[in-house]
């Protein structure tokens, strides 16, 4: 019985789950979720929306509740409504490089989507190692747990190691932990209330 169970586990694992997850992402037209990020600068909670080819909307819940950011790949600018109510109040147009619209860890709005995350993990994997730790339960879902570690002296920004949990059915990320080359945890990001290819309002990214 045990050998049969082990064989079932092996067969359920993707040969390259990061590449498979990125391929699945490329097939999506849009997604929406709640993003929870915890690091040494505190916690951030954002209602996050994405539509191809790179429109991004962030409705901030914590720490700046009510603020709204919208990035357009057409203008390559971020529109900021510090007090919410897009369309009813004037916005501020900023570069994605502006510190006002970067996260506590310096992440850029225009590089905040799941595709960018998976490509960063893939970059680390290319010269590093990938471990598949099997399936676990996370957020009430079955998730494939992975560890991707770069080669010595290889990093993506500060990150030398990613711990990643992918939904076993959709391969969409559920959680990622990033660590530096000393093993110190940099950030924990959880993706909750995930809706793939939702019907978003026509003016969602252009209020």
C-alpha positions as CSV (number, residue, x, y, z in Angstrom):
1,X,0.0,0.0,0.0
2,X,2.8,2.5,0.9
3,X,4.6,2.2,-2.4
4,X,1.3,2.8,-4.2
5,X,0.7,6.0,-2.2
6,X,4.2,7.2,-2.8
7,X,3.7,6.6,-6.6
8,X,0.4,8.7,-6.5
9,X,2.3,11.5,-4.8
10,X,5.1,11.5,-7.4
11,X,2.6,11.4,-10.3
12,X,0.7,14.4,-8.8
13,X,3.8,16.6,-8.8
14,X,4.5,18.8,-11.8
15,X,8.1,18.3,-13.3
16,X,8.5,22.1,-13.2
17,X,5.6,23.6,-11.1
18,X,6.9,27.2,-11.3
19,X,6.9,27.1,-15.1
20,X,3.5,25.4,-15.1
21,X,2.1,28.1,-12.7
22,X,3.5,30.9,-15.0
23,X,1.9,29.2,-18.0
24,X,-1.4,29.1,-16.2
25,X,-1.1,32.8,-15.3
26,X,-0.4,33.7,-18.9
27,X,-3.8,32.2,-19.8
28,X,-5.7,34.4,-17.3
29,X,-7.3,37.6,-18.5
30,X,-7.8,39.0,-15.0
31,X,-7.8,38.2,-11.3
32,X,-8.8,39.7,-8.0
33,X,-7.8,38.9,-4.5
34,X,-7.0,40.2,-1.0
35,X,-3.2,40.5,-0.5
36,X,-1.8,40.4,3.0
37,X,1.9,41.2,3.5
38,X,3.8,41.0,6.7
39,X,7.4,42.2,7.1
40,X,9.6,44.1,9.5
41,X,7.8,47.3,8.5
42,X,4.4,46.0,9.6
43,X,1.3,44.6,7.8
44,X,-0.3,45.7,4.6
45,X,-3.7,44.6,3.4
46,X,-4.9,45.4,-0.1
47,X,-7.8,44.5,-2.3
48,X,-5.9,43.8,-5.5
49,X,-7.2,43.7,-9.1
50,X,-5.3,42.8,-12.3
51,X,-6.3,42.8,-15.9
52,X,-4.1,42.0,-18.9
53,X,-1.9,43.4,-20.3
54,X,-0.9,45.0,-16.9
55,X,-3.7,47.2,-15.5
56,X,-3.5,47.1,-11.7
57,X,-5.8,48.6,-9.1
58,X,-5.0,48.6,-5.4
59,X,-7.8,49.5,-2.9
60,X,-5.8,49.9,0.4
61,X,-7.3,48.5,3.6
62,X,-4.3,48.8,5.8
63,X,-2.4,50.9,6.8
64,X,-3.9,53.7,4.6
65,X,-7.5,52.7,4.5
66,X,-9.5,54.1,1.6
67,X,-6.6,55.1,-0.6
68,X,-6.7,53.9,-4.2
69,X,-3.9,53.3,-6.7
70,X,-4.4,52.5,-10.4
71,X,-1.6,51.7,-12.7
72,X,-2.0,51.9,-16.5
73,X,0.4,50.2,-18.8
74,X,-0.7,52.6,-21.5
75,X,0.5,55.7,-19.7
76,X,3.0,53.9,-17.4
77,X,1.7,56.2,-14.6
78,X,0.1,55.6,-11.3
79,X,-3.0,57.5,-10.4
80,X,-3.3,58.0,-6.6
81,X,-6.5,58.9,-4.8
82,X,-5.2,59.4,-1.2
83,X,-8.7,59.7,0.3
84,X,-10.5,57.3,-2.0
85,X,-13.6,58.0,-4.1
86,X,-12.0,57.7,-7.6
87,X,-13.9,59.7,-10.1
88,X,-15.3,62.0,-7.5
89,X,-12.1,63.5,-6.3
90,X,-8.9,64.7,-8.1
91,X,-6.1,62.2,-8.3
92,X,-2.3,62.6,-8.3
93,X,-0.3,61.2,-11.3
94,X,3.0,59.7,-10.2
95,X,5.8,57.6,-11.6
96,X,5.9,53.9,-10.4
97,X,9.3,54.8,-9.0
98,X,7.9,57.4,-6.6
99,X,8.3,56.4,-3.0
100,X,4.7,57.5,-2.3
101,X,3.4,54.6,-4.3
102,X,5.9,51.9,-3.3
103,X,5.3,49.3,-0.6
104,X,7.1,49.3,2.7
105,X,9.7,46.9,1.2
106,X,10.0,49.1,-1.9
107,X,7.9,47.0,-4.3
108,X,6.7,48.9,-7.4
109,X,3.0,48.9,-8.3
110,X,3.8,48.1,-11.9
111,X,5.8,45.0,-10.8
112,X,3.4,43.7,-8.2
113,X,1.4,41.1,-10.1
114,X,1.6,37.4,-9.7
115,X,3.3,37.0,-13.0
116,X,6.2,39.1,-11.9
117,X,6.5,37.1,-8.7
118,X,6.6,33.8,-10.6
119,X,9.2,35.2,-13.0
120,X,11.4,36.3,-10.1
121,X,11.1,32.8,-8.6
122,X,11.9,31.3,-12.0
123,X,15.1,33.5,-12.3
124,X,16.3,32.2,-8.9
125,X,15.5,28.6,-10.0
126,X,17.5,28.7,-13.2
127,X,20.9,28.4,-11.5
128,X,19.6,27.3,-8.1
129,X,17.5,24.4,-6.8
130,X,13.8,23.5,-6.6
131,X,12.4,21.2,-3.9
132,X,8.9,19.9,-4.0
133,X,7.8,19.1,-0.5
134,X,4.5,17.6,-1.5
135,X,0.9,18.6,-0.8
136,X,-0.3,20.3,2.4
137,X,-3.6,22.0,3.5
138,X,-3.5,25.8,3.4
139,X,-6.5,28.2,3.6
140,X,-8.8,25.2,3.3
141,X,-7.2,24.2,0.0
142,X,-4.8,21.6,-1.2
143,X,-1.5,23.3,-1.9
144,X,1.8,22.2,-3.4
145,X,4.6,23.4,-1.2
146,X,7.9,24.3,-2.9
147,X,11.3,25.7,-1.9
148,X,13.4,27.6,-4.5
149,X,16.9,28.5,-3.5
150,X,19.4,30.4,-5.7
151,X,23.0,29.4,-6.3
152,X,25.6,30.9,-3.9
153,X,25.7,34.7,-4.3
154,X,22.6,34.6,-6.5
155,X,19.7,36.8,-5.5
156,X,16.7,38.6,-6.8
157,X,16.9,41.9,-5.0
158,X,17.5,40.8,-1.4
159,X,15.9,37.4,-1.9
160,X,18.0,34.3,-2.0
161,X,15.2,31.8,-1.2
162,X,11.5,31.6,-1.8
163,X,9.1,29.2,-0.1
164,X,6.0,29.0,-2.2
165,X,2.6,27.4,-1.9
166,X,0.6,26.8,-5.1
167,X,-3.1,25.8,-5.3
168,X,-2.9,22.2,-6.4
169,X,-5.8,22.6,-8.9
170,X,-5.2,26.0,-10.4
171,X,-1.4,26.4,-9.6
172,X,-2.2,30.0,-8.5
173,X,0.0,31.1,-5.6
174,X,-1.6,31.0,-2.1
175,X,1.4,32.1,-0.1
176,X,5.0,33.0,-0.5
177,X,7.8,33.6,2.1
178,X,11.0,35.3,1.0
179,X,14.3,35.0,2.8
180,X,17.8,36.6,2.4
181,X,21.1,34.7,2.0
182,X,21.3,34.3,5.8
183,X,17.9,32.6,6.0
184,X,16.3,35.7,7.6
185,X,12.6,36.0,6.7
186,X,12.0,39.2,4.7
187,X,8.3,39.0,4.0
188,X,5.3,36.8,4.1
189,X,2.6,37.4,1.5
190,X,-0.8,35.6,1.5
191,X,-3.3,35.7,-1.3
192,X,-6.9,35.3,-0.1
193,X,-10.4,35.5,-1.6
194,X,-8.9,34.6,-5.0
195,X,-11.2,35.1,-8.0
196,X,-9.8,34.1,-11.4
197,X,-11.1,35.8,-14.5
198,X,-13.8,37.8,-12.6
199,X,-16.3,40.1,-14.3
200,X,-14.9,43.5,-13.4
201,X,-16.8,46.8,-13.9
202,X,-16.0,48.5,-17.2
203,X,-14.5,51.5,-15.4
204,X,-12.7,49.6,-12.8
205,X,-9.3,50.7,-14.0
206,X,-10.4,54.0,-15.5
207,X,-12.9,55.6,-13.1
